[in-house]
Amino acid sequence: MGAGRVTAAASDNPRWSEAINKGLEYLRKTQSSRGLWNTQIYPTALAALAGTAMIASGSTTTQGSFSKEIALASDFIISKSRENGLIGDPLTDPRYTYGHGFSMLFLSQVLGEEGLLDRREEIVDVLTRAVKFSAFAQTAAGGWGYVSAREGNDFDEGSTTITQVQGLRGCRNAGIPVSGEVIDKAKQYIYGCKNEDGGISYSSRQRGSSRPAITAAALAALYNAGDYDSEHVPEMLAYSKKQLHDISDGARAFGHWHYTYLYYSQVVYRQGDDLWKPFRTRLYDRIAGTQRPDGSWEGQIHPVYVTACNLIMLQLDNGFLPIYQR
């Protein structure tokens, strides 16, 4: 498994396979001996995302080409767990809820394949407290902000809300108790931010125009939460398709291209192969065509972030990550 392995989608195209292998090797080479990537910004979030990209290749903490790297990332993420349940460092990270959400997602995917009993118990403890912290951090409107509701004056916004919902869903799938009320409040928050065009606005406090990135992410999170049949979902899907499906350069104008397509690719993948495969070809050709010689990709935030997002997209067909499965 891992590097050199022909993945489900990559078997259709050697160029995609090469891009995946080079990207994974870039992440391997740039990980520090402490398990993180020395990125200065968002160290917890980027370690969790990079680790998730490696799990998508088929490796676990105990098996596969990237088992050592995934285990190191797990060690680092666990070391960031605080007494109150937060996974992250509020003193150095002004937007710590991203790291918290991505860490819940990563560790929940690790847990299912963790063979060591004491290690499993440690991860269960970390995730159980993390879930409680998410519930504590939720705003009155049902969303999340960059910090907890108490610290952030009850401000919330769409992108970190989605990160929490996916993380919580990963935990629930892994057997960690998650309050149904917390998830229901989050779903109502998303619906409350929906505009007439079917898109989702930035925040419950700053409604304004619809954001394609947040709409795609919200759809992915609703699917994770088992909500396929809501009256709102078809309108959100239609809006997302109209704005994002052609993968034109215009999509860059929305900002955060890789974030947008990380989630929109999950949405399309859930629709089945008739829609997914033609879209996949356009998306993967574009991603493969922008890779740098060292295996990384450039873009907003940091090359580790962009590389992890691209690798998760390129490996969706593998089905190794329960949270992204059809």
Stockholm file with secondary structure:
# STOCKHOLM 1.0

chainA/1-326         MGAGRVTAAASDNPRWSEAINKGLEYLRKTQSSRGLWNTQIYPTALAALAGTAMIASGSTTTQGSFSKEIALASDFIISKSRENGLIGDPLTDPRYTYGHGFSMLFLSQVLGEEGLLDRREEIVDVLTRAVKFSAFAQTAAGGWGYVSAREGNDFDEGSTTITQVQGLRGCRNAGIPVSGEVIDKAKQYIYGCKNEDGGISYSSRQRGSSRPAITAAALAALYNAGDYDSEHVPEMLAYSKKQLHDISDGARAFGHWHYTYLYYSQVVYRQGDDLWKPFRTRLYDRIAGTQRPDGSWEGQIHPVYVTACNLIMLQLDNGFLPIYQR
#=GR chainA/1-326 SS CCTTCCCTTGGGCHHHHHHHHHHHHHHHHHBCTTSSBCCSSSHHHHHHHHHHHHHTTTCCSSSSTTHHHHHHHHHHHHHTBCTTSCBSCTTTCTTHHHHHHHHHHHHHHHHTTCCCHHHHHHHHHHHHHHHHHHHHHCCTTSCBCSSCTTTTTTCCBHHHHHHHHHHHHHHHHTTCCCCHHHHHHHHHHHHHTBCTTSCEESCSSSCCSEEHHHHHHHHHHHHHTTCSSCTTHHHHHHHHHHHHTTCCGGGGGGSCHHHHHHHHHHHHHHTCHHHHHHHHHHHHHHHHHTCCTTSCCCCSSCHHHHHHHHHHHHTGGGCCSGGGCC
#=GC SS_cons         CCTTCCCTTGGGCHHHHHHHHHHHHHHHHHBCTTSSBCCSSSHHHHHHHHHHHHHTTTCCSSSSTTHHHHHHHHHHHHHTBCTTSCBSCTTTCTTHHHHHHHHHHHHHHHHTTCCCHHHHHHHHHHHHHHHHHHHHHCCTTSCBCSSCTTTTTTCCBHHHHHHHHHHHHHHHHTTCCCCHHHHHHHHHHHHHTBCTTSCEESCSSSCCSEEHHHHHHHHHHHHHTTCSSCTTHHHHHHHHHHHHTTCCGGGGGGSCHHHHHHHHHHHHHHTCHHHHHHHHHHHHHHHHHTCCTTSCCCCSSCHHHHHHHHHHHHTGGGCCSGGGCC
//
